[in-house]
Amino acid sequence: MRALVVDDSRAIRMMLKKMLLEEGFTEVLEAGDGQEALDRIDESGEPDVMLVDWNMPVMNGLELIRAVRKGRGLRSVPIVMVTTETEYDQMVKALAAGANEYVMKPFTRDVIVSKLEILGVTAPA
């Protein structure tokens, strides 16, 4: 199982990467913004899941989701928006753009794991 973690905060990327590896993911790719994420997808292929921040430089998470869903045609890749955006309208925008789940920061490991389970994205035991 491969994950792509997209966040401009290195600390958040490291925390999510550690969680995912402990949950049995074999590879966790990282990107600091949406454009870098698209480059990672072009280089490494489609991930099994993406965890995407909203507020990032160059290309934000909402723009990334739209690009992945329409531009790249990756309609089946589960995407979890992990963000500080707490407004209901923002959640609606993210889900309408193609996010499958929405997690507000700060989050716990249990919340991330439960969202992955809901999406059926769990590493084999």
Secondary structure, DSSP 8 states (H G I E B T S, - for coil): -EEEEE-S-HHHHHHHHHHHHHTT-SEEEEESSHHHHHHHHHHH---SEEEE-S--SSS-HHHHHHIIIIIS---SS-EEEEES---HHHHHHHHHHT-SEEEESS--HHHHHHHHHHTT-----
